[in-house]
Each structure stands twice: as structure tokens, then as C-alpha cells.
């Protein structure tokens, strides 16, 4: 959930940077590009998931910056509702992370349990 939300945040940062040329979104985008773009030179090789660890911190920064900007853009009277929505997002992200922990940590699990985690066809 964090990864896909961060992808949405990256798109929003690109739009924000294109409109306003702010330095913080630009630096976050530069960090992502510096970690990701070199791998495009190796398109004919297998590139494994763990290579994404190089730009994962920048993805999290993009998500946090976008969420912070979204929260700060809310008027004072609507801020509590926005904070509850953020709390729900973080609770859901935590729940999904707990659900996937056994797979991420390499524990032995039954096939049905493993298969229930394969949400996208490309994950199998």
C-alpha cells in the first residue's frame, strides 16, 4: 500500500514541480531518478525487487511530502477530518504490512496462505 501510494505521490510531485518549480519536490524527484534511472540501462537483464531499496527512501519522502502538503492545504475547520483520514491510511498501511510480514520475512507458510498474497498476476 505504501509503494502504490508513493507512486501516486510521485505523479503529483511531477505535476507540482512542473507548475511551480519548487525546490523540495524537485530534489525528491531527483533522488528517485538517481536511484531508478540507472537501471533502465540494464533492460536486457533480470532486475530484482531488492534493487528498489536504493530509491525507496525517496519514494517514502515523496509520500510524506505529498501527505503533509495535502494536510496543510486543508482549512482549519476541516483539518480534524483530514487527520482522521490520514490516521485511517496509516492504520490500513500497517494492517497490510502485518498481513504481508510472513511473506516478506521468508517464513514457511502453506500454499493457500502464500497464494492469498498474490494480488497481481506479475507477482507469481
C-alpha positions as CSV (number, residue, x, y, z in Angstrom):
1,X,0.0,0.0,0.0
2,X,2.9,2.4,0.8
3,X,4.6,1.6,-2.5
4,X,1.5,2.3,-4.7
5,X,0.6,5.4,-2.7
6,X,4.1,6.6,-3.2
7,X,3.8,6.1,-7.0
8,X,0.7,8.3,-6.9
9,X,2.6,10.9,-4.8
10,X,5.4,10.9,-7.4
11,X,2.9,11.7,-10.2
12,X,1.5,14.5,-8.0
13,X,5.1,15.8,-7.3
14,X,5.9,15.8,-11.0
15,X,2.8,17.9,-11.7
16,X,3.5,20.2,-8.8
17,X,7.1,20.6,-9.9
18,X,6.1,21.3,-13.5
19,X,3.7,24.0,-12.3
20,X,5.6,25.7,-9.5
21,X,9.3,24.8,-9.9
22,X,9.6,24.3,-6.1
23,X,13.0,23.0,-4.9
24,X,11.8,20.4,-2.4
25,X,9.7,18.4,-4.9
26,X,12.5,18.8,-7.4
27,X,15.0,17.3,-5.0
28,X,12.8,14.4,-4.1
29,X,12.2,13.7,-7.8
30,X,16.0,13.9,-8.5
31,X,16.6,11.4,-5.7
32,X,14.1,9.0,-7.2
33,X,15.5,9.5,-10.7
34,X,19.1,8.9,-9.5
35,X,18.1,5.6,-7.9
36,X,15.9,4.4,-10.6
37,X,17.1,5.6,-14.0
38,X,20.4,3.8,-14.0
39,X,18.6,0.5,-14.1
40,X,17.0,1.4,-17.4
41,X,20.4,0.8,-18.9
42,X,20.1,-2.9,-18.0
43,X,16.7,-3.6,-19.6
44,X,18.1,-6.8,-21.1
45,X,19.0,-8.2,-17.7
46,X,16.9,-9.5,-14.9
47,X,16.5,-6.8,-12.3
48,X,15.3,-8.0,-8.9
49,X,12.9,-6.3,-6.5
50,X,15.6,-5.7,-3.9
51,X,17.3,-3.2,-6.2
52,X,14.5,-0.8,-5.4
53,X,15.9,-0.3,-1.9
54,X,18.2,2.3,-3.5
55,X,15.3,4.7,-4.2
56,X,12.7,3.5,-1.6
57,X,13.6,6.3,0.9
58,X,12.9,8.8,-1.8
59,X,9.6,7.2,-2.5
60,X,8.7,7.5,1.2
61,X,9.8,11.1,1.2
62,X,7.6,11.8,-1.8
63,X,4.6,10.2,0.0
64,X,5.3,12.1,3.3
65,X,5.8,15.4,1.5
66,X,2.6,15.0,-0.5
67,X,0.5,13.9,2.5
68,X,1.9,16.9,4.5
69,X,1.1,19.3,1.8
70,X,-2.4,17.9,1.5
71,X,-3.0,18.2,5.2
72,X,-1.6,21.7,5.3
73,X,-3.9,22.8,2.4
74,X,-7.0,22.0,4.4
75,X,-8.7,24.8,6.2
76,X,-8.7,24.7,10.0
77,X,-12.3,23.5,10.3
78,X,-11.6,20.6,8.0
79,X,-8.2,19.7,9.4
80,X,-9.6,17.2,12.0
81,X,-11.4,15.2,9.3
82,X,-8.2,15.2,7.2
83,X,-6.2,14.0,10.2
84,X,-8.7,11.1,10.8
85,X,-8.3,10.2,7.1
86,X,-4.5,10.2,7.5
87,X,-4.8,8.0,10.6
88,X,-7.0,5.6,8.7
89,X,-4.5,5.5,5.8
90,X,-1.7,4.7,8.3
91,X,-3.8,2.1,10.1
92,X,-4.6,0.4,6.7
93,X,-0.9,0.5,5.7
94,X,0.1,-1.0,9.0
95,X,-2.6,-3.8,8.6
96,X,-1.4,-4.6,5.1
97,X,2.2,-4.7,6.3
98,X,1.3,-7.1,9.1
99,X,-0.6,-9.3,6.6
100,X,2.4,-9.5,4.3
101,X,5.0,-9.9,7.1
102,X,5.3,-13.7,6.8
103,X,5.9,-13.4,3.0
104,X,8.4,-10.6,3.3
105,X,10.4,-12.3,6.1
106,X,10.5,-15.6,4.2
107,X,8.6,-17.7,6.8
108,X,7.4,-21.1,5.7
109,X,3.6,-20.8,5.0
110,X,1.0,-23.0,3.4
111,X,0.4,-22.6,-0.3
112,X,-3.1,-21.2,0.2
113,X,-1.7,-18.5,2.5
114,X,1.1,-17.6,0.1
115,X,-1.4,-17.6,-2.9
116,X,-3.8,-15.3,-1.0
117,X,-1.0,-12.7,-1.1
118,X,-0.5,-12.8,-4.8
119,X,-2.8,-9.9,-5.7
120,X,-1.3,-9.1,-9.1
121,X,-0.6,-11.7,-11.8
122,X,3.0,-10.4,-12.1
123,X,3.7,-11.3,-8.5
124,X,3.6,-15.1,-9.2
